[in-house]
């Protein structure tokens, strides 16, 4: 027997995995698409990415940055260094709130 839930954000029927969030203290189910735009989760992921990304940039590229020796590789390394911890924090949050 298939279990159906209603998404707390878009009010559509969810006929697959649901994710449990508590936006106003009241738990509600969301589907994956609506979970990815859940502001508290995005805010935490951005804060984690900012902190971890900055530490990684300083550890890995700090000598080049402080000496002013910018090279073309920094153009893609710096954004990627922030993107990876953002994705890891978001993935951790998503898997933590999975209810099915």
N, C-alpha and C positions, 0 to 999 in steps of 0.2 A: 504494500500500500504506500503510495507516494505522499510525502508530507509537504504541505504548502504553507508558506508564510507570506505576510505582506511586508514589503520594504517600508521602514519608518520614514524614509526620505522622499521617495518618489511614489509611494503607495501602489507599486506594481506587485503582482504576484511573483513570488520567488519559488521556483520549482527545482531548486538544486541546493547547493551549499549556502548556508546563511552565516552571517557574521554578527555577533552580538556586541552592540555599543551602548553607551549610556550618555547621550548628549545632555539631558537635563536631569540626571539622576535616575530616570526611568529607563530600564533596559529596553532596547528595541532591536529587531533584526534588520539587517541590510544585505543587499546583494553586493557582489564584488565591485561593480562599477560605482555604486554610491559610497562604498567604503573608501575607495581611493580618493574621494573628495571630502572626506570627513576631516574638518578643520583641526580639531585637537590632535589627531594622529599626524597630520601634515606638519603642524607646528612643532610637535616633539621630534619628528624626523628631521626637520630643518635645523632645529637647535642642536641635535646630535651631530648632524653633518657639518654644521659650522664649527663646532668644537673639535671634533675628530679630524675633519679636513684641514683645519688650520694647524693642528699639531703635526699632522702628516706632512703638510707643505713645509713647515719649519724644519722638520727632521730630514726630509728627503731633498728639498730644494733650497733650504735656507742659505747655504753658502753662496749659491748663485744669486739669490735675491739680494742678500746683504752687500755683496760686492758690486752689484749693479750689472752683473754679467748675464743679461737676459738672452736666452737662446730660443729658437723657434719651437723647440719641443715643449716649452712651458705653455704654449698656446693651447695644447690639448691635455697636457698633464695636470694643470691646475683645475680645470673644470671636472675632469675625471676623478681627481682626488677628492672632490666634494661630492660627486655623484655616487660613488661607491658606498660611503657610509650612509648616505640618504637612502639608497636602495636596501641596504642591510637593515637599517632601523625600521623602514616601512615594512619589509618582509617579516621581521620579528613581530611587529604590531599586528599584522594581518594574521599570522599563524597563531598568535596569542588569543585573538578574539574569534577564531573559527568555532562555530557551535555544532557543525555537522561533520 
